[in-house]
Amino acid sequence: MQASVGDELLVHGRTVGQHDRTARVLEVKGENGAPPYKVKFDDDGHEALMSPGPDTVVRHHGERR
């Protein structure tokens, strides 16, 4: 997985009733766009350091939805 500052991570809910979440990449801590990423979640403004798993999709900045 590779992401850049400004990209959006879409984290799919893994259990029944858990909704998808989106987070904006604030900082890339790994080399060449690799995780971990400092992110800010859109739904509650929480900031976290995350290494996304297979349930996460990168939406690159400027990419059509």
MMTF fields as JSON, N, C-alpha, C and O atoms, coordinates in Angstrom:
{
  "mmtfVersion": "1.0.0",
  "mmtfProducer": "UNKNOWN",
  "numBonds": 259,
  "numAtoms": 260,
  "numGroups": 65,
  "numChains": 1,
  "numModels": 1,
  "chainsPerModel": [1],
  "groupsPerChain": [65],
  "chainIdList": ["A"],
  "bondAtomList": [4, 2, 8, 6, 12, 10, 16, 14, 20, 18, 24, 22, 28, 26, 32, 30, 36, 34, 40, 38, 44, 42, 48, 46, 52, 50, 56, 54, 60, 58, 64, 62, 68, 66, 72, 70, 76, 74, 80, 78, 84, 82, 88, 86, 92, 90, 96, 94, 100, 98, 104, 102, 108, 106, 112, 110, 116, 114, 120, 118, 124, 122, 128, 126, 132, 130, 136, 134, 140, 138, 144, 142, 148, 146, 152, 150, 156, 154, 160, 158, 164, 162, 168, 166, 172, 170, 176, 174, 180, 178, 184, 182, 188, 186, 192, 190, 196, 194, 200, 198, 204, 202, 208, 206, 212, 210, 216, 214, 220, 218, 224, 222, 228, 226, 232, 230, 236, 234, 240, 238, 244, 242, 248, 246, 252, 250, 256, 254],
  "bondOrderList": [1, 1, 1, 1, 1, 1, 1, 1, 1, 1, 1, 1, 1, 1, 1, 1, 1, 1, 1, 1, 1, 1, 1, 1, 1, 1, 1, 1, 1, 1, 1, 1, 1, 1, 1, 1, 1, 1, 1, 1, 1, 1, 1, 1, 1, 1, 1, 1, 1, 1, 1, 1, 1, 1, 1, 1, 1, 1, 1, 1, 1, 1, 1, 1],
  "groupList": [{"groupName": "MET", "atomNameList": ["N", "CA", "C", "O"], "elementList": ["N", "C", "C", "O"], "formalChargeList": [0, 0, 0, 0], "bondAtomList": [1, 0, 2, 1, 3, 2], "bondOrderList": [1, 1, 2], "singleLetterCode": "M", "chemCompType": "L-PEPTIDE LINKING"}, {"groupName": "GLN", "atomNameList": ["N", "CA", "C", "O"], "elementList": ["N", "C", "C", "O"], "formalChargeList": [0, 0, 0, 0], "bondAtomList": [1, 0, 2, 1, 3, 2], "bondOrderList": [1, 1, 2], "singleLetterCode": "Q", "chemCompType": "L-PEPTIDE LINKING"}, {"groupName": "ALA", "atomNameList": ["N", "CA", "C", "O"], "elementList": ["N", "C", "C", "O"], "formalChargeList": [0, 0, 0, 0], "bondAtomList": [1, 0, 2, 1, 3, 2], "bondOrderList": [1, 1, 2], "singleLetterCode": "A", "chemCompType": "L-PEPTIDE LINKING"}, {"groupName": "SER", "atomNameList": ["N", "CA", "C", "O"], "elementList": ["N", "C", "C", "O"], "formalChargeList": [0, 0, 0, 0], "bondAtomList": [1, 0, 2, 1, 3, 2], "bondOrderList": [1, 1, 2], "singleLetterCode": "S", "chemCompType": "L-PEPTIDE LINKING"}, {"groupName": "VAL", "atomNameList": ["N", "CA", "C", "O"], "elementList": ["N", "C", "C", "O"], "formalChargeList": [0, 0, 0, 0], "bondAtomList": [1, 0, 2, 1, 3, 2], "bondOrderList": [1, 1, 2], "singleLetterCode": "V", "chemCompType": "L-PEPTIDE LINKING"}, {"groupName": "GLY", "atomNameList": ["N", "CA", "C", "O"], "elementList": ["N", "C", "C", "O"], "formalChargeList": [0, 0, 0, 0], "bondAtomList": [1, 0, 2, 1, 3, 2], "bondOrderList": [1, 1, 2], "singleLetterCode": "G", "chemCompType": "PEPTIDE LINKING"}, {"groupName": "ASP", "atomNameList": ["N", "CA", "C", "O"], "elementList": ["N", "C", "C", "O"], "formalChargeList": [0, 0, 0, 0], "bondAtomList": [1, 0, 2, 1, 3, 2], "bondOrderList": [1, 1, 2], "singleLetterCode": "D", "chemCompType": "L-PEPTIDE LINKING"}, {"groupName": "GLU", "atomNameList": ["N", "CA", "C", "O"], "elementList": ["N", "C", "C", "O"], "formalChargeList": [0, 0, 0, 0], "bondAtomList": [1, 0, 2, 1, 3, 2], "bondOrderList": [1, 1, 2], "singleLetterCode": "E", "chemCompType": "L-PEPTIDE LINKING"}, {"groupName": "LEU", "atomNameList": ["N", "CA", "C", "O"], "elementList": ["N", "C", "C", "O"], "formalChargeList": [0, 0, 0, 0], "bondAtomList": [1, 0, 2, 1, 3, 2], "bondOrderList": [1, 1, 2], "singleLetterCode": "L", "chemCompType": "L-PEPTIDE LINKING"}, {"groupName": "HIS", "atomNameList": ["N", "CA", "C", "O"], "elementList": ["N", "C", "C", "O"], "formalChargeList": [0, 0, 0, 0], "bondAtomList": [1, 0, 2, 1, 3, 2], "bondOrderList": [1, 1, 2], "singleLetterCode": "H", "chemCompType": "L-PEPTIDE LINKING"}, {"groupName": "ARG", "atomNameList": ["N", "CA", "C", "O"], "elementList": ["N", "C", "C", "O"], "formalChargeList": [0, 0, 0, 0], "bondAtomList": [1, 0, 2, 1, 3, 2], "bondOrderList": [1, 1, 2], "singleLetterCode": "R", "chemCompType": "L-PEPTIDE LINKING"}, {"groupName": "THR", "atomNameList": ["N", "CA", "C", "O"], "elementList": ["N", "C", "C", "O"], "formalChargeList": [0, 0, 0, 0], "bondAtomList": [1, 0, 2, 1, 3, 2], "bondOrderList": [1, 1, 2], "singleLetterCode": "T", "chemCompType": "L-PEPTIDE LINKING"}, {"groupName": "LYS", "atomNameList": ["N", "CA", "C", "O"], "elementList": ["N", "C", "C", "O"], "formalChargeList": [0, 0, 0, 0], "bondAtomList": [1, 0, 2, 1, 3, 2], "bondOrderList": [1, 1, 2], "singleLetterCode": "K", "chemCompType": "L-PEPTIDE LINKING"}, {"groupName": "ASN", "atomNameList": ["N", "CA", "C", "O"], "elementList": ["N", "C", "C", "O"], "formalChargeList": [0, 0, 0, 0], "bondAtomList": [1, 0, 2, 1, 3, 2], "bondOrderList": [1, 1, 2], "singleLetterCode": "N", "chemCompType": "L-PEPTIDE LINKING"}, {"groupName": "PRO", "atomNameList": ["N", "CA", "C", "O"], "elementList": ["N", "C", "C", "O"], "formalChargeList": [0, 0, 0, 0], "bondAtomList": [1, 0, 2, 1, 3, 2], "bondOrderList": [1, 1, 2], "singleLetterCode": "P", "chemCompType": "L-PEPTIDE LINKING"}, {"groupName": "TYR", "atomNameList": ["N", "CA", "C", "O"], "elementList": ["N", "C", "C", "O"], "formalChargeList": [0, 0, 0, 0], "bondAtomList": [1, 0, 2, 1, 3, 2], "bondOrderList": [1, 1, 2], "singleLetterCode": "Y", "chemCompType": "L-PEPTIDE LINKING"}, {"groupName": "PHE", "atomNameList": ["N", "CA", "C", "O"], "elementList": ["N", "C", "C", "O"], "formalChargeList": [0, 0, 0, 0], "bondAtomList": [1, 0, 2, 1, 3, 2], "bondOrderList": [1, 1, 2], "singleLetterCode": "F", "chemCompType": "L-PEPTIDE LINKING"}],
  "groupTypeList": [0, 1, 2, 3, 4, 5, 6, 7, 8, 8, 4, 9, 5, 10, 11, 4, 5, 1, 9, 6, 10, 11, 2, 10, 4, 8, 7, 4, 12, 5, 7, 13, 5, 2, 14, 14, 15, 12, 4, 12, 16, 6, 6, 6, 5, 9, 7, 2, 8, 0, 3, 14, 5, 14, 6, 11, 4, 4, 10, 9, 9, 5, 7, 10, 10],
  "groupIdList": [1, 2, 3, 4, 5, 6, 7, 8, 9, 10, 11, 12, 13, 14, 15, 16, 17, 18, 19, 20, 21, 22, 23, 24, 25, 26, 27, 28, 29, 30, 31, 32, 33, 34, 35, 36, 37, 38, 39, 40, 41, 42, 43, 44, 45, 46, 47, 48, 49, 50, 51, 52, 53, 54, 55, 56, 57, 58, 59, 60, 61, 62, 63, 64, 65],
  "secStructList": [7, 7, 7, 7, 6, 6, 7, 3, 3, 3, 3, 7, 7, 7, 1, 6, 6, 7, 7, 7, 3, 3, 3, 3, 3, 3, 3, 3, 7, 1, 4, 4, 4, 7, 1, 7, 3, 3, 3, 3, 3, 6, 6, 6, 7, 7, 3, 3, 3, 3, 7, 7, 7, 6, 6, 3, 3, 3, 3, 7, 6, 6, 7, 7, 7],
  "xCoordList": [0.845, 0.0, 0.889, 1.884, 0.503, 1.214, 0.203, -0.824, 0.511, -0.356, 0.515, 1.697, -0.095, 0.573, -0.269, -1.446, 0.347, -0.383, -1.56, -1.397, -2.738, -3.948, -4.8, -5.97, -4.235, -5.024, -6.028, -5.887, -7.033, -8.069, -7.989, -7.851, -8.077, -8.131, -9.568, -10.168, -10.114, -11.456, -11.292, -10.811, -11.697, -11.575, -12.954, -13.88, -13.078, -14.356, -14.643, -13.739, -15.906, -16.315, -16.098, -16.382, -15.599, -15.272, -16.314, -16.259, -17.256, -18.29, -19.663, -19.783, -20.678, -22.039, -22.394, -22.196, -22.914, -23.311, -22.225, -22.501, -20.992, -19.9, -19.828, -19.737, -19.867, -19.868, -18.449, -17.476, -18.349, -17.074, -16.64, -17.477, -15.337, -14.795, -13.795, -13.142, -13.682, -12.669, -11.732, -12.127, -10.487, -9.46, -8.571, -8.245, -8.187, -7.306, -5.871, -5.596, -4.943, -3.534, -2.902, -2.876, -2.398, -1.749, -0.235, 0.419, 0.315, 1.76, 2.066, 1.409, 3.07, 3.522, 4.803, 5.792, 4.798, 5.949, 6.892, 8.071, 6.37, 7.187, 7.935, 7.768, 8.758, 9.531, 8.717, 7.968, 8.866, 8.231, 6.719, 6.159, 6.061, 4.604, 4.051, 2.84, 4.927, 4.496, 4.029, 4.425, 3.188, 2.744, 3.921, 4.997, 3.721, 2.481, 2.17, 3.03, 0.887, 0.396, -0.214, -0.892, 0.038, -0.691, -1.944, -1.855, -3.114, -4.385, -5.33, -5.163, -6.328, -7.407, -8.718, -9.011, -9.51, -10.774, -11.823, -11.957, -12.569, -13.567, -14.759, -15.323, -15.154, -16.39, -16.282, -17.259, -15.1, -14.988, -13.762, -13.564, -12.937, -11.769, -10.6, -9.589, -10.73, -9.679, -8.44, -8.556, -7.267, -6.016, -5.346, -5.37, -4.743, -4.121, -2.977, -2.897, -2.106, -1.063, -1.569, -1.89, -1.647, -2.196, -1.39, -0.825, -1.358, -0.806, -1.979, -2.345, -2.574, -3.803, -3.651, -2.591, -4.747, -4.797, -5.494, -5.732, -5.821, -6.443, -7.865, -8.43, -8.447, -9.799, -9.799, -10.829, -8.644, -8.501, -8.15, -7.353, -8.76, -8.527, -8.023, -8.524, -7.021, -6.503, -7.242, -7.334, -7.764, -8.323, -7.335, -7.243, -6.603, -5.571, -6.167, -7.22, -5.485, -5.923, -6.246, -5.432, -7.42, -7.83, -8.48, -8.948, -8.523, -9.127, -10.654, -11.221, -11.299, -12.762, -13.359, -12.817, -14.49, -15.141, -16.231, -16.897],
  "yCoordList": [-1.166, 0.0, 1.227, 1.298, 2.21, 3.477, 4.616, 4.567, 5.639, 6.805, 8.044, 7.958, 9.192, 10.479, 11.378, 11.11, 12.441, 13.418, 13.938, 14.296, 13.975, 14.429, 13.306, 13.52, 12.101, 10.95, 10.577, 10.966, 9.826, 9.368, 7.857, 7.151, 7.367, 5.928, 5.568, 6.155, 4.607, 4.103, 2.767, 1.793, 2.734, 1.535, 0.883, 1.435, -0.293, -0.996, -1.611, -2.135, -1.548, -2.185, -3.686, -4.296, -4.282, -5.713, -6.597, -7.82, -5.998, -6.794, -6.236, -5.084, -7.047, -6.624, -5.414, -5.431, -4.373, -3.176, -2.132, -1.0, -2.486, -1.515, -0.788, -1.43, 0.535, 1.309, 1.543, 1.428, 1.871, 2.242, 3.59, 4.423, 3.8, 5.072, 5.602, 4.829, 6.907, 7.516, 8.345, 8.939, 8.369, 9.129, 9.813, 9.233, 11.027, 11.803, 11.602, 11.678, 11.344, 11.155, 12.526, 13.39, 12.706, 13.947, 13.874, 14.875, 12.672, 12.492, 11.042, 10.127, 10.837, 9.495, 9.226, 9.939, 8.211, 7.902, 6.877, 6.82, 6.063, 5.042, 5.607, 6.77, 4.765, 5.163, 4.974, 4.005, 5.905, 5.822, 5.631, 4.874, 6.292, 6.235, 5.048, 4.825, 4.289, 3.095, 3.474, 4.513, 2.63, 2.877, 2.837, 2.348, 3.344, 3.841, 5.267, 5.991, 5.647, 6.967, 7.645, 7.008, 8.945, 9.732, 10.201, 10.83, 9.897, 10.187, 10.926, 10.932, 11.549, 12.197, 11.645, 11.774, 11.026, 10.427, 11.508, 12.431, 11.383, 12.379, 12.411, 13.479, 11.258, 11.215, 11.845, 12.4, 11.765, 12.314, 13.197, 13.7, 13.393, 14.257, 13.644, 14.309, 12.366, 11.664, 11.509, 11.143, 11.783, 11.564, 10.323, 10.07, 9.546, 8.293, 7.939, 8.446, 7.069, 6.482, 5.108, 4.296, 4.83, 3.537, 2.886, 3.55, 1.577, 0.737, -0.056, -1.086, 0.404, -0.192, -1.66, -2.111, -2.389, -3.801, -3.995, -3.032, -5.243, -5.556, -5.027, -5.082, -4.518, -3.97, -2.47, -1.808, -1.934, -0.506, -0.266, -0.996, 0.771, 1.157, 2.597, 3.439, 2.882, 4.237, 4.937, 4.417, 6.114, 6.989, 8.137, 9.007, 8.13, 9.129, 10.506, 10.647, 11.516, 12.91, 13.245, 13.007, 13.788, 14.167, 13.064, 13.304, 11.857, 10.717, 10.851, 11.241, 10.534, 10.595, 9.489, 8.386, 9.794, 8.801, 8.102, 7.226],
  "zCoordList": [0.0, 0.0, 0.0, 0.722, -0.841, -0.882, -0.861, -1.537, -0.076, 0.02, 0.173, 0.503, -0.074, 0.058, 0.955, 1.193, 1.446, 2.246, 1.42, 0.253, 2.029, 1.352, 0.806, 0.487, 0.691, 0.253, 1.333, 2.492, 0.94, 1.862, 1.986, 0.987, 3.205, 3.447, 3.784, 4.684, 3.065, 3.326, 4.042, 3.463, 5.307, 6.13, 6.207, 6.801, 5.601, 5.586, 6.952, 7.602, 7.388, 8.635, 8.546, 7.515, 9.615, 9.585, 10.245, 10.118, 10.945, 11.6, 11.235, 10.819, 11.393, 11.096, 11.959, 13.174, 11.329, 12.049, 12.171, 12.567, 11.84, 11.904, 10.566, 9.52, 10.586, 9.351, 8.833, 9.578, 7.543, 6.948, 7.51, 7.858, 7.597, 8.079, 7.061, 6.359, 6.985, 6.13, 6.981, 7.984, 6.556, 7.262, 6.237, 5.202, 6.523, 5.655, 6.124, 7.322, 5.181, 5.513, 5.778, 4.902, 6.99, 7.392, 7.235, 6.942, 7.435, 7.372, 7.038, 7.537, 6.187, 5.821, 6.6, 6.428, 7.45, 8.298, 7.665, 8.012, 6.731, 6.077, 4.879, 4.512, 4.28, 3.109, 1.84, 1.711, 0.902, -0.421, -0.349, -1.142, 0.575, 0.675, 1.436, 1.452, 2.066, 2.81, 4.218, 4.746, 4.823, 6.2, 7.164, 6.817, 8.358, 8.952, 8.506, 8.005, 8.713, 8.353, 9.574, 10.38, 9.699, 10.689, 9.962, 8.907, 10.523, 9.858, 10.788, 12.007, 10.173, 10.924, 10.383, 9.194, 11.266, 10.855, 10.638, 11.442, 9.538, 9.155, 10.1, 10.341, 10.639, 11.43, 12.813, 13.317, 13.436, 14.793, 15.018, 16.124, 13.988, 14.106, 14.853, 15.077, 15.245, 15.991, 15.108, 13.939, 15.655, 14.943, 15.495, 16.699, 14.593, 15.007, 14.063, 12.944, 14.528, 13.71, 13.315, 14.183, 12.009, 11.612, 10.504, 9.635, 10.565, 9.512, 8.966, 9.533, 7.873, 7.353, 6.982, 6.548, 7.17, 6.816, 5.479, 4.75, 5.158, 3.871, 3.717, 2.624, 4.798, 4.737, 4.422, 4.554, 4.004, 3.729, 2.262, 1.673, 1.686, 0.3, 0.292, 1.037, -0.56, -0.695, -1.826, -2.938, -1.531, -2.569, -2.717, -1.851, -3.817, -4.025, -4.248, -4.868, -3.738, -3.843, -5.296, -6.189, -5.527, -6.874, -7.67, -8.783, -7.13, -7.807, -7.771, -6.751, -8.862, -8.904, -8.055, -7.98, -7.41, -6.561, -7.312, -6.761]
}
